[in-house]
Amino acid sequence: MKRRDFLAATAILSLFATSPANAAKKTTTKTTVKKPAPKSSARRTASTKNVGKKPTVREVVPASQVEPQAETRNVISLPDEPLAKWRTYDIRSTINLNRVSGKARLWLPLAQYKDTFWERSLGHNWQGNFESAGIYRDPVAEMEVFYADWAEGVDNPQLQIVSQVATQDRHFDITRRGAIAERTEVLRRCLQSTDLIPLDGIVRRTAERAIGRVKDPLAQGKAIYEWVVENTSYDPLIKGVGNSNIASMLESGYLNGKSADIALLFVGLCRSLGIPARPVYGLRIDSSRLFGSLGAIGNLSTEQHCRAEFYTPGYGWIPVDPADVLKAIREERLGSGDPKLNVLKKLLFGFWEMNWISFNAAQDANLRGSSGKLLPFLVYPEVETKDGRFDSLDSNRLSYTVTASRIDG
């Protein structure tokens, strides 16, 4: 995304959530004397430089002599990007197991433990009637997982865990190069095929059609993003976040799915051309400034959402979210000519609104201590007993609630 296009998209964000209060602020032309700002530690530190100096006297110009200034906003003349604004949340998960016989073990994905410029995991605490519990890290899958064990004979196994996470919006700027190169083993993993992401046959042919004669990896990633947005649809009736084999999707011609289906299709098309890419599984935790359907409040236990990234030398990992473009088209009834849709398409190539936390990018995930098979991804709580693994979405066996609250005011 060009810098001026990014700034234009940022300025137009106000179109998505205009309020009367915001409109009222733009109508005032009367000159007033500003009240002193509230004192803060930063202001007190700065004020020590002026000790002993006479205060500056400012002349107040009568309102009648002030010429109204027209607000100019276009792709050439736009305000600078806003300063970073971190938001801190307490995310509270409560789990109860039903109809359990014998010992039981639970695994729960946690927020990504590596600090980034858009997300930080600040700690966890937990309680319950488990026999033992803790956290382990999988360095290969780069994920952090909470686990708890219940002994045989425990009635109503239960757990409550509170995680503190800070987020801020993630932006990609094409004018800024020099990103730290990713490790070779990570890039190699992000070029591999999986059970859900085969890379040959119809997948490779589709990717080649999507990019045409484009050679630059960044432009190829954008062409694939645009192809996915133009040729797929969001289907809210599919269970969970989706779990489709992308080759089967393409062969059937039924290119509908949930967020994981759409993200995995983007990832597979990229990988088939030699572009490292990965899905990123996570959870919506707050309302959206873009559209109501792209946010969540209250019980978040069904608000899992999958985004994607692809890698290009010099720029590093570039975020995309084609699934939310398609979700907005369906839920907000956006027509193809709607200017908001055009802005959203451009914005979500290179932008993540961080009312969402990332868990991991793991595929074919191995749960430590499990006797079951690999998971295609880890985004839900998983439970295993002597009778085997629970269906994570079976509310009769597993009662699961999640809430998030802002704690930074």
N, C-alpha and C positions, 0 to 999 in steps of 0.2 A: 504494500500500500504506500503510495507516495505521501510525503509529509503533508502537503497541502490537502490531499484527499482525506487523510486521517484527521486533520484539524477541522475540516469541513464537517466530517461525520461527527466529531466531538461537539461542535457547535450546534448541530441539528438534533443532538440528543434531547434537548429541551422540548422538541416537538412531541416526543413520545410521552411525556408526563407533564404537560402544561397545567398549571394551577392558577386560580384567580389571584392568589397572593403574589405569584411571580409576575403576573401581568400588571398588577398595581404598582410594583416597584419601578416599572419603566415609564410611568406617566408623570412622575414628579419632575418639575423644572425649577422649583423654588430653591434658592441657595440658603443653606443653613450652616450654622457653626457646628462642627462635629464635636460630640461629647468625647471626653478622654476615654481611651480604651481601658477595659478592666486590667488591673495590674496582674502580671504573671512573672514567673521566675525569669523568663527570657527578657521581658521588658525591663525588669529591675537591673539585670546585668548590663543591658545596653545603656541605661540611663546614667551609669556611673561615669561615662565618658564626658558628660556635660556638667559635672559638678563644678561650681564656681563661675559658670558662664551665665550671662544675662539671657533671659528667655527671649525667643524671637517673637516680634510683634507682627501679626499679619493683618493686613487691611481687608475688611469685609466689603465686598462689592455689592451695591444694591441689586436686588433681583431684577429691576427694570432694565439694568444695563447688561445683563447676562444674555448672550445669544444662545438659544437652544442648540444643542449639538445632536445632529442626526446620527443614529446608530448605524454603523456600516459593518456588515458581515458578508464576506464573500470568500472565495478560496484564495484570494490574494491577501486580503486584509482581515486577519483573524487574531483573536487573542492567543497568547502562548498557552501551551498545555498546562492544565492545572497541576498544582503541587501534589505530591504523593499524599494520600489520605488513608491511613490504616484504620481498619475497623476490627475490634476484638470481640469474640463470641465465646460464650460457654455453651458447649454442645452436650446435652444430657441424653444418654441412651439408657433405656430401662428394658430388661429382657426377663421374661418368665417362661420356663419350659413346662409343658403339659404332657401327661401320660408318658412319663419317663420310667423305664424299668432298668435297674442296674446303674452302672457308672455312666457319666456323660461328660463330654468335652465340648466347649464352645470356642469358636474363633470369630473375631470381629475386626474388620479392617479399620485402621486409624488414619488420621490425616498424615499426608506425606511428611516424613521426618526431616528431610533435607530442606533447609531454609532457601527460599527463592526471593526474587524481588516482588513477588505478588502473594506469597503465603508463608506463614511461620507457625510451626507447632510449638505451643508454649507449655505443654505438660498435661498430665492426666492423673486422676485419682478415682478409686473405685471401692465398692463395698458390696457385700452379698453373703449368701450362705454356702459359698463354694469351699472346697477343701484346699485348693491352691489356685493362684492366679498370677499373671505377670504379662510382660511384653517381650516379644522377640522381633528381631529384624532379619529379613531375608535379603542379603546383599546382592544376590543375583537379580531377583525381581524388584529390588529397591523398594520394598514395602515394609511397613511396620504393622504388626498384628498383635492384638490382645487375645489372651487365651484364659480360660477358666475350667477347672475340673471339679466335678461333684462326685462324692463317694456314693456307693450303693446305699439305698435306703433313705436318701434325702427327699423329703416331701417338698414339692413346689420349688425346685431350683430357681434361684433368682439372682439378678445382677443389676447394679447401677454403676455406670461409668460416666464421668464428666471430663471432657477434653476442652482445653482452651486453645483457640486458633485465632490468628490475626490474618487479615486479607486486605489487599488493595487491587484495584483493577489492573489488568495486564495488557500492555500495549506493545505492538510491533511497529517499528519505524524503519522504513527502507533506507533512510538517509544515514542510519547509524550502523556502521560495520565494526568488526573487531571483536566479535563475541569469542569467548574462550571455546576452543575446539572440544568437542565431546570425545570421550574415550572410545577407542576403536572397538572394544568388546561390546559396548552399549550399541554403537551403530550397527555392528554385525547382527546383534539380536533383533534390531529393528528393521532388518532386511529379510528375516526368515519367514517361511510359511508356517502356518499352524493349521489345526483341524478346521478352524473357521475361516482362515485366510489362505487359501491356495493361491499361487502366484502365476501359474501358467495357463495355457488354453484361453478360455473366454475372458479371464481377468486381464491378461496381458493385452489381448486384442482390443478390449474395451478401453484400456488406458492409452493405447497408441492412437485410437480414434479421438479420444478426449483431448490430447495435446496437439494433434496435427503435426506441424513442422517445428513446433517450439523446441528449442534446445536448452535454454537456460533453466536450471533446476527450480529456481524461485518461480519463474513464469509457468513451468510445468505444474508445480503444486497449485498455483492459482487456477490454471485451466482445469485441473481435476476437481478442485473445490467447486468451480462454477458448473462443471458437468454434473456433479452429484446433486447440487441444488436444483438444477434444471430438470433432472430426469428421475428423481425419487420423490416420495411422499411420506409424510408422517402418519403412522397408524397407531392411534391410542388404544386399540383393542388388543394389541399383542401383549402377552404376559411379561412382566418385569421390564428390563431395559432392552430386551431382544436377545436373540441367540442364534442368528441365522448364519449359514455357510454362504459366503458372498458369491461363490461360483454358482451355487444352486439358485440364488436370487437372480443372477444375470441370465442364467439359462431359462428360468421360468418366465422372465419378462415382468414379474411382479416385484417391482422395486419399491416396495413399501416396508416400513419398519419403525422400530423405536430408535432411541438415540444410539445404542450400541450397534445395531444393524447398520445405521447410516455412517457412523464413525468408522466401523470396521471396513466398510466398502471404500471409503476414502483412503484409509490406511493401506488396504490391499492393492488398490490401483497405484498408489505411490510406490510401494515396495516392488511391484512387478516391473517398474521402470528403473529400479536401483536407487530410489529416493528413500532414505531412512524415515520411517513414520511409526507412530504408536498411538493407540487409544489411551485416554486418561479417564479412569473411572472415579466418580465422586458423588457428592450429595449437595443439592440445593439447600441453602440455609436461611435465605432472606428474600424479601420482595425485590422486584426488578425495576430499574428506572426505564427500561425499554418497553416492555409489555407485561401486563399482569400474568399472562400464561407462562412467562419465562422466570417467574419467581415462585417462592413458596413460604408459607407461614404455618404456625400451628404444629400438628403432628407431621413430621418429615419422613416417616418410615417408608413411604412409597415415592420419595422424591429423588431417588438415585438418577444420575444423569451422566452420560458419557460424551466427552469432547475428544479432540485429536490434536496432534502436533506432527509437523514434518521438519526435517533438518536440511539446512543448506549451508555450505561452507561460508564463513564470514559473518553470517547472521545468526547461526545457532538454531535453536528450536523455535518454530513459528506456530503460534496457536491458531486454531480454526474451530468453528462450531457450526457445521452445516445443519446438524439436526435441529438447532434452535431456530434457524431460518425457516425450516419446513414446519416446525411446531407453530411458529407465529403465523405463517400463512394459513394453517388450518384453524387454529384457535381464535385468531383475531380477524379472520375472514379478509385477508389482504388480497386484493386483485393484482394482476401482473403489472398494471400501470400505476399502482399506488406509490407515491414518492417515498413513503416510509419504508416500503419493502426494498426499494432500490438502495436507500441508505443502509438498511439492516444488512443486506447482502455484502456491501462493501465493508461495513463495520466488523462483521463477524469473521472476516478473513484478516487475522492479525490482532484480534481483541477477544479477551475473556472478561465478562462482567463478573467480578468476584463476590457475588452473592451465592457462591458455590465453593466447596472445598474439594481438593483432589485427594483421593486415597492412594492410588497406585496406577501403574501402567502394566501390571502383571498379566501375562497370558499363559495358559496351561499352568496355573498356580498350584504349587505343592504345599499343602497344609502340614506343618510340622506335627508329628505324632499321629497323623491320620492313617488309617488302613484303607481308605477309599481311593478312588481314582483322582487324577488331576482335575482341577476346575478350569473351565475356559477363562474365567476371570473371578476376582474376589471383590464384590461390592456389597454383599449382604452378610448378615451373621450366618455362620454355618455351625451346625450341631451334629455330633456323632455319638451313637450309643452302641451297645453290643448288637443291636438290630440293624445297624447301618446308619446312614446319614439322613437327617431330616430334609424335607423340602423346605427351603428357606422362606418360601412364600405361603406356607401352610399355616394360617393363623390359628388353627385348632391345636397345633403342636407347639408353636412358638409365638408368644405374644411379644411384640416389639414396638416400642414407641421412641421417637427422637424429637427433641425440641432444641431450639437455638435461641439464645438471648444475648443482645448487645450489652456489654459491660463497660464500654468506654464513653458512655454518656451520649 
